[in-house]
Amino acid sequence: MTAVHVAIGVAMVLVNLAAGLLGAWQWWRSTPGRLFWPVLRAGQAITALAALDGLILVAMGEELPELHLVYGLTPLGVSFLAEQLRLASADTVLQARDLPDAQAMRGLPEADQHAIVHDIVRREMGVMAASALVVVVL
């Protein structure tokens, strides 16, 4: 295993840990912030880079334990699944309020619209923070 692969792996863990902790903190305090999303996306990019680097190492004939390959590729699946759950967040929040779609919010008072958007963003953040922490554990 190369030093570059190890460095990418360490960066992946640290950046995803930062995203997971920041997102969990903001979710818990119910104060979604803008910093979470760039940190999360950086963690996802580094995760993809680590997987690509690992595949390149395998293609070059590097012997990696099978378990390393599983733990190296599973974070990509976790991130993909989390994105699907994040996309469903809006529908879940709207359905909980008996709203058929986002357009139905237009008839609500502005304060209610803001509360719904806040709930959607908070739910998205919770899902993505949890996925970043799962990547760290893997």
N, C-alpha and C positions, 0 to 999 in steps of 0.2 A: 504494500500500500504506500502511496507516495505522500510526501509531506504536504503537498498541495491539497490532496484529498482529505487529509486529516484537518488541515486549516479550514477548508470549506465546511467540513462537518462540525467543527467547533463553532464557526460563525453561524451555521444553521441553528445550532442549539441555543446560542446566546441571543440571537435576534428573535427567534420564535419565543424564547422565554420572556424577553422584554415585551413582545407584542401580547403574549398571553397574560402576563401579569398586569400590564397597563390596561388591556381590555377588560380583564376581570375586575380590576379596581374601578374603572369607569362604569362598568355595568352595575357593580354592587352599589356604588354611590348614585347611580342613575344620572350621571353627568357625561353623556357621550361627548368625546372631544375629537378634534381633527387629527391629532398626532397618531392615534391608534392605527388608522388605515394605512399611512405610508410605511409604518414599522411592520405591520402585518404583511403588506405586499412585498416588502424587502425580504422578510422571512420566507415567504412563498417562493420568491425568485431564487434565493439561495438554496432552498430545498430542491427546486428543479435543477439548479446547477450541480448540486451534490449528486443527484441521481444521474445526470448526464455524464459527469466526470467518472462516476462509478461504472457506467456502461462503457465508456471509452477505455477504462482500465481493463475491464473484462474482455473487450474486443482486442486489446493489445496482448492478451494472454496472461494477464495478472490473475493469480489464484486468490479468490475471495471465498470465505466460508459461505455456504448456502444461506445460513441464518443472517449473515451480513447483507446478502442480497435482498432477503425478505424485509429486513428492517430498513434497508435503504430505499426500497420502492413503495413500501406501505404509506409513508408520509404523503406521497403524491395522491394516493387513493383517498386518504383522510382529507386532504385539502379539497379534492374534487367533490367528495360527498358533502363537506361543509359548505361549499359554494352552492350546491343544490338546495341545502336546507336554508341557507341565507336567502336565496331567491324565493323560497316559500314563506318567508317571514311576513311579508306584507299581506299575503292572502290570509295567513293565520290570524293576524291582528285584526284585519278587516272583518273576517268571519266572526270573530269573537264579539264584535260590535254590531253584528247583523247588517253589515254593509256588503253589497254584492261585488263592488269593485272600488277602485280609487276615485273614480268619477263621482260616486255617490257621496263622497266627503264634501263636495262643493256646496251642498245645501246646508252643511253644518256651520255653526259659529266658528270664527277664526280660532278661538282658543281651543275648541274641540279638535279642529284640524291639526293644530300644532301638537296637541297631546297624542293624537294618533301617529303622526310622523315620528314623534319622540319615542313612542312605544315600538314602532317598527325598527328604527335605528338601534335602539337598545337591544332588541331581540337579535338583530343581525350581529351586533357587536358581541353578544354573549355566545352565539354559535361560533363565530370566528375566533374568539379568544379561547374557547374550549378546544377548538381544533389545533390552534397553535400550541397549546399545552400538551395535547396528545402527541404532536410531532416531537416535542421536547422529550417526552417519556420514551418514545420509540427510539 
